[in-house]
Amino acid sequence: MCPVCSAGVIVGLGLSRWLRVDDSITGVWVGALILAFSIWTYNFLFKKSKAKPVVVLILILFAYWFLTFIPLYATNVINNSCKTIIGINRLVFGSILGIILTCLSLLLDKLLRLPREGKTLFPYQKVIIPLSALSIASLILNTYCK
């Protein structure tokens, strides 16, 4: 991830902390953003290729994830304080949850398109399903993390 993107994540995290948004909620959206960057990079790299190895997408995802969280760890934004969920830092937990939920949402979108030969059930389905999943997760985490 570029330095500007890393700085943007740090500034966004600082703003969310200033607004007193829990790190787990911020992490959900950071995780979704990391997955989006990974998919965009993957599609760019294999734009003209017929073979698209999924292993490369996973490697890109891990690279972006580490390149996002290494600066946060180095600047002590992520530390070993008591702010954890099941023993994992809340921001890290939220990012993993965001990645998983976004993946599941994209798979759900594809499954809903199968019987309709690739057509959506409703307008903006590919956007609404992931945003709904992330919003519901944010609401649940907001309730849980108070």
N, C-alpha and C positions, 0 to 999 in steps of 0.2 A: 504494500500500500504506500502511496506517495506521502511525503512529509506533510503536505497540505491536508490530505485526508485524515492522517493521524491527528494533526492539530485540530481539525474540525471535530473529530470524535471527542478529543479532550475538552474542547470548548463547549461542545454540546453536553457532555457529561457534567462539566462545571456549572453550566446554566441549569441543568436539571437538578443538580444538588442545591443550587441557590434557590430554586423554586420548590425545594424539598420533595422532589419526586424520588421515590425509592429506587436504588440502584438496580434491583431486579427488574423493574418495569423498563428502565432505560436500557438494560441489557437485552430485553426481548427485542426491542426495535433495533439496537446495534447488531444483534445476531441476524435479523432479517436483512439488514443493509449489507452485512458481510456476505451473506448468501447471494444477494442480488449482484454485488460486485463480482463474485465468483462466477456466476452464471453468465454475466456479460462478458467477462474475460474469456471464459471457455468458448462461448459462441463466437467471439471475435477470432480466437486462435484457430477454430475449426470451421470457419465460415464456408470455405470452399471444399472441405474434406468430406468424403462420404462416411469414413470411419470416425466415430467420435467416442474415444475410450472414456468410460466413466471414471476410471482411476485418475485420469488427469484432472477431472472436475473436483474430485475429493482432495487431491494434492493442492490444487489452487485454493480450495476452501480452507484447508489447514494453514496454508501460507498466509492468506489474508487474515485469518483468525489470530495467528501468532504475531503477525506484523501490526495488528491492532492492539493486542494486549501487552506485548513486550514494552512499548513506550509507557503504557499505563502503569505497569509494574515498576519500571525503572524510575518513574517520577513519583512513586509511592502513592499513586491514586488507588491502586489495588494493593491492599496490605492484609495482614493476617489478623485483622481486628475481629470483634465479635459479630460483625455484620455478615452472617452466613446463613445459608439454607442447606440443610442436610450436610453441613460441614464444608460447603463450597462457598466461596465469595459470591455475594448476591449479584454482582455485575457479570461475573463469569457464568453463574447458574442461569441468569436471564438470557445471556447470549446463546448458550447451548439450547435452551428452551425455544428461543426465537428461531434458531436455525431448524430445529426439529419441526416446529409448528409450520414454518413456511414450506418446508419440504412436503409435509403431509398435506398441506393446503393445495400445493401445486399438483400433487398426485390425485387428490380429490377432484380438482378441476378436470384433469385428464380422464378420470373415471366417469365423470358426469357427461363428458363429450363422446364417449365410446358408442352408446346406443344411437346417438344422433349424428354419426359420421363426422365428428369433429366440430359440430356446431354447438354453440353455447345454449344453455337453458334460458338465460336472461342477459341483458346487456351488461358489459363490464364484469362478467363473472370471474375472469382471471384476476381481476383486481379486488373485487368485493370479498371473495372467499378468504384469501390470505389476510387482508386487513381486518376482517371480522374475527378470524382466529386470533390474531395478535391483540386486537382490542379486548376480546373476552379474556385472554390470558392476562392482560394488563389489569383488568378489573378484578380478576380472581387474586392476582398477586397484591393488588392494592388492599384488598380485604384481609388477606393472610398476613401481610407484612406490617400491619399497623401496630 
